[in-house]
Amino acid sequence: MVWKTMARYRASKEKNLSKNSYETGRLNLPFVGICTFGKSPICLDWDAIDADVAVMGAPFDCGTQWRPGARFGPRSIRDASTLFSFGHAGAYDFEDDVTYLPAGEVTMVDIGDADMVHTDTETSHANIEFGVRKILAAGALPVILGGDHSINIPCINAFDDQLPFHMVHLDAHLDFVDERHGVRHGHGNPLRRAAEKSVVSGMTQIGIRNVSSTAREGYAQAREMGSDIISVREFRRLGVASVLERIPKGVRYYLTIDIDGFDPSIAPGTGTPSHGGLLYYEGLELLAGLAERGDVIGIDLVEVAPDHDHSGSTAILAAQLLLNIIGRVMHQKKLRARG
């Protein structure tokens, strides 16, 4: 008799739960369900991508020279991004009086990760390039979650049949090494490899500071190959508006963001931290300004190594920065489309 009563109670409870949660829309709290970027829908068929923005993980860190762990960056960023997905109809910014990423107007999918083969840089990079090409073929904005900074190399390779663009690089390090110990595709090489591409019309490198792994000749070569290098101290002396004036206006931009460009006080979870870095609003205002000045056609964010930050603040910074800049990029695209 007792078991029949309990069965009726469970059935009644399940019916009410079904009515409250499913018939009226799931609550979809951040800690519930499958962990995708911003809790966006999953699209694992890369020939069926149909969205304004497509997010892909590139969990590769065999290019690192110091502390590994960035292979776990995509998972940690996705996890952190759920904090900013409470089911509102977009993200309202009261200072801008704009609702960014409004539901029904901007679509975003998470296409999962490019397949990695441990220790095999060539194959892993080829798989990343393949994924970015699929996103571009679908007409979506590629947002790539690294991984160490070497993953930028296949990302840029995927744009070889696109119109030229200017690269904007946030980082503590120049990453302009041509070759070291026979390595040409590690995390110290990506901006050098990019500068060699005809599709890259120029680059602005911001946040570079302190003792560097790049020799004096590397800085000279970077400038000779079209790079404008801006240190953190110069960035602060000039201010965001003046820095933006040094970047070509009305062009296409590719953004490559190394989380160690930010100060370790807010981004300790990275393989090569360097004190004296950018703070959150400095980075956001710069990137938001770029979204206004030109067309952002690709983004990668790299070098989040969550095991070096048990507070999770580095992954939260990465997720918050990405969601905010994606929102501003899509908002400016909408404004330009309206004329």
N, C-alpha and C positions, 0 to 999 in steps of 0.2 A: 504493500500500500504506500509505504514511504517513497519507494523508487518511482511509483507512478506520479506522486505529487511533485517530486524533484524534476521528473521529465517534463511535466506540464509547466513548471516554473522556468526551466531552461528554454523551452519552446517559446514561452511568452516573452522572455528576455531577448532571445534571438530575433523575434519578430519586431520588437520595439527598437532594438539596435539597428535592424535592417531598415526600418522606416526612418529612424533619425539620421543614420549615417549615409545610407545608400540612396534612398528615394529623394532626400533633400540635398544631396551632394556630400561627398566624403569630406571629413575634416582635414585630412591630409596634412597633419602636423609634421614639423621638420624631422622628427625622430621616427617617423612611421613610413614604411614602404621602401621601395627601391631607391637607392641614393644616386640620383642623376644630378647634373649641374643645374642648379636652380629648380630642381624637381621638374625639369622639362621632360617631354615625352621621349621615349627611346626610339631610335630608328637604326636598326642593325642591318637593314638592307641598304647598302650604300648606293644602289641604283634607284632608290625610291626616296631620296632626300627631297623634301618639299617644305622648305622653311626659309625664313629670312636669315637665320643664324644657325650654324651647325658647330657644335662643340665636340672636339675629339681629344682623347688622352694620348700622350706619347711617353709612356713610362720607361724611359731609357736613361741610364746614368753611367754607362760604360765609358763615356767621354770625359768623366770627371778626373781631376788630378789630385784632389784632396779628400774631403769627407764625402763618401757616397750616401745614398738615401733618397735622391730626387726621383728615383723610379716610383716611389710611393707618393709623389706630389699630386698626380691627378686624383687619386682616391681621396686624399686629405682635402683638396680644394673642393671636390664635389661634396664631401661631407659638410665642410664649412658653409658651402653655398646654400644648404638647406635652411640655415638660420634666417636667410633673407627671402623665404618663400612661404609666407603664411597664408597664401591664398587670396590676397587682396587683388583688386583689378588693376594691377600695375604698381609702380613704386612712386608715390607722390613725394616730391622734394619741395618743402614749403619755401625754401629760400629762392628757388628758381620759379616756383609756382608752375611746375610742369610735372605731369605724371609720365614717368619713363617706363618703357616696356609695357604699355597698356594691353590688357587682355583683349584678344580678338583683333588687334592691329599689328602686333609684332609677334612672329612665331619663331620659336627656338627649339631645336632638337639636340639630344645628346646621342652621338652615333657610336659611343663606346670608345675602345682603344685600338690604335694600330697594333698589329701583332709584333711582339718583340722576340728576338732570338738571342738568348743571353750570350754575351761577349762577341756577338757578330754584328759589328757596326754597319757594315755594308747592307746586309739584309734588313736589319731593323730600320735603318734610314730609308731604304727603298719602300718599306711598308708605310712609313709615315708620309712619304711623298705621294704614294698611291692614294692614301686617304684624303690628303689635301686636294689632290686633283679631282677626286670625286665630289668634294664639297664645291669646288669652283665650277665644275661642270653643271652642278645643280643650281648655280646662281646664288648660293648662300655665302654669307660672311664666315670665313673659317676662323675659329677661335681654338687655339691649340694649347693644351695643358701639358707642360713638361714635368718631369724629365730635365736633364741637364741642358745647357745652352747649345750643345751640338745639334739638338733637334731642330734648331733654326735652319741648319744647312739644307735638309730635305724640304722644309717648308718653302724656302725661297726657290729651290729647284723646281717646285711645282708651278711656279709663276712664270716659267720661261717662255710661255706662249701668250702672256698677258701684256697689257700696255705698261710702259715704264712707271716706276713709283719711287718715292723718296722714303728711305728707312729712318725711323726715329727709334733710337736705342737708349733705354734706361738701364744703367748698370754701374757697379763700382769699378769694373774692369773694362779695358778697351777691347779685349777679345779679338785682337787683330794680328795674332801670331800666324805667320805663313806656314812654318813647319817646325816642329820640335821633336827630336828623337824619332823622326820618321812619321810622326802623327800630323795629319792635315785635316782631320775631321773630328777633332775633340772639342771640348767646350771652351778652349782658348782660341779657336780658329773661325768661328762663324761670321764675324763681320769682315774678316779678310776674304773669305770665300764669297760673301755677298758683294763686296766691292769689285770683284772680278766679273760679275754678271752684267751683261749689257742692259738687262731689264731694270737694274738699280741705277737711278739717275743721280743719286747722291745720298749722303747720310748725315744725320746729326746725332752725336753721341753725348748723352747727358748723365751727369752723376759720377763721372770718372774721378778718382781721387787716390790720394796717399801713395804708399809704396805699391808699385805695379809689377805684374809679372811680364809686362811688355817692355822691351828695351827702348831706349831713346829712338833708335832707328824705326821702330814700329810706329811711333807717334808721327814721325816725319813721313813715313810711307802712307799712313792713314790720311794725313792732310793732302799729300800729293794725289791720292786716289779719290779725293772729293769729300773728305769727312770734316765736319765742323765739331770740334771737341770742346765741351763745356763742363767744367768741374762744378762741384757742389758750391764751393765758395763763390765762383763766378755767377752761378745760377742765382744765388741769393743776393749778390751785389746788383745784378741786372734786374731781377724780378721776373715773374712769369711773362708779363706782357712783352718785355724787351727780348726775352728768350724766344718767344713765339715769332717775333719779327725777324729773327735770324733764320727761321725755317721757311723754305719756299711756300708761298700761299697759292691756293687754288689748284693743288696737284693731288695725286694719289699718295696715300701714306700706308706703309706697313709698320706696325708697332711691335717691337720685340722688347719685352720687359723682363729683366732679370731681377728677382726679388731682392738680391743683395744690393741693388741700387738704393734700396731703402735702408734706413739706419737699423742696426741690430737691436736697438731698444724696442722697436716695433716689429722687427723681422729677424729674430734670432735663428729660426729654423731654416738654415741654408748651409751649403757646403763651404763657402768661402766668404764669411762675413767680414765687413770692413766698416769701422766706426766712422761717423761723420756723414752719414747718408741722408737721403731725402726723407721728409715726413709725408704723411698720408695726403694732406691737402695740397702740398706742393706738387706731388705726382698727379693727383686727380685734376687740379686746375690746368696743369700743362696738357694732359691728355684730352680734357674737355675742350680746351682751346683749339687743339688740333682738329677735333671733330667739327668745329665751326669753320675752320680755315680751309679744309679740303676733304677729300673722300677717303675714309679709312677702309682699306680693302683686305686687311688681314691682321691678326693679332696672335702672338704667342706670349705666354708667361711661363717662365722657367725657374729652375733651381730651388723650388720649395722642397725641403727635406724635413718632413715632420718629426722624425725621431730626434732631431736636435732641438725641438721646442715642444715640451710636454704640456705647455699651456694652450697650444693650438692657435696662438695669436697670429702666427705667420700665415697659416692657411686661411684664417679669417680675413686677414689683410688682402691676400690674393683674390679671394672670392668677392669681397666687397668692392675692390678696385675694378675687377673685371665686369661685374654686374653694372656698376655705375658707368663705366666707359662704354659698354655695349649699349646701355640705355641712351647715352648721349649721342653715340654714333647713329643709332637708328632714328632718334629724334631729328637730328640734323638732316639725315637722308630724306625724311618725310617732309621737312620744311623746304628742302631744295626741289623735291618733286612737285610741290605745290607752286613753285616759282616765286 
